[in-house]
């Protein structure tokens, strides 16, 4: 389990809810006190996966061509807010 925290200008502590480590696998380290944390990674395409994805923010860079398809699939799978960036 990994833990992290931020300090604001007044040196008040704020725990980080989720740390994502991307390597050969993608590992989600949820803060144990987080009410949305699941005891184990959910099975793909289940309601539990949709619940976990709903807690995340997706960013799609290059929303034209393939990026449009990726953004649409993230929305269909139940991702939380989706930010789209389009190069000019």
N, C-alpha and C positions, 0 to 999 in steps of 0.2 A: 504494500500500500504506500502510495506517495501522498504527501501533504504539501501545500503551499499556501502562502498568504501575502496580501498586499498591505502596505502602510500608506495611509493618505497623508496630506500635508500636516495634519494635526497629530500624526503618529498613532492614529486609531487603526486597529488591526481588522482586516476583512479576510476571512478564509476563502480560498478558491474552491468552487463547487466541483470543478472537473479539470483534470490534467489528462491530455491526450498525448500518448507516445506513439509515433509512427515509425515503424521499422519493418521487419518481415511481416509482422502482424500489426494491427492497430489496437492499442490497449487503452481502455478508458479507466481512469482511476477517479471514481466519484468520491466525494467527501462522505464518510460513513453516516454523518448526521443528516445528509440530504434526503428528504422524503421521497425523492424520485429515483434514488439509487436502487438498482436491482441487485439481488444477491449474486447473480451470475449473468453472463452475456446472454441475451435472448436469442432464440432460434430465428433465422431469417424469415421475413414476410409473415410474422405473427403480430398479434395485437401488442405484445410486450415490446417487440422491436419498434412498432409505431410509437409507443409510449416513450421509449428511450430517444428516438429520433426527434420527437416533439420538444425535447429539452435542449436541443442543439440549434445553433445558428449556422446555416450553410452560406458560403460565399462562392458564387460562380463567376470566374473571371473570363471574359470573352464570350458574352451572350450573343452569339451569332453562329450559325451553323451548328456544330456539335454542342456548343455551350447551351443552346436553347433546349436541346434534348436532355442534357444533364439537369438543367434547372427544372424542367417539367417533371422528370423522374423523381427528383428530390421532393417536389411538392406532392406528387402522387403517393410517395412512400410515407408521408406524414411528417416531414421535417418541420422544425420550428420556423422562425423567420428566415427568409432567403434574401440575401443581398446580391444584386446583379451588378457587375461592372462590365462596361462595354468600352473597348478602346476606340478612340476616334482617329 
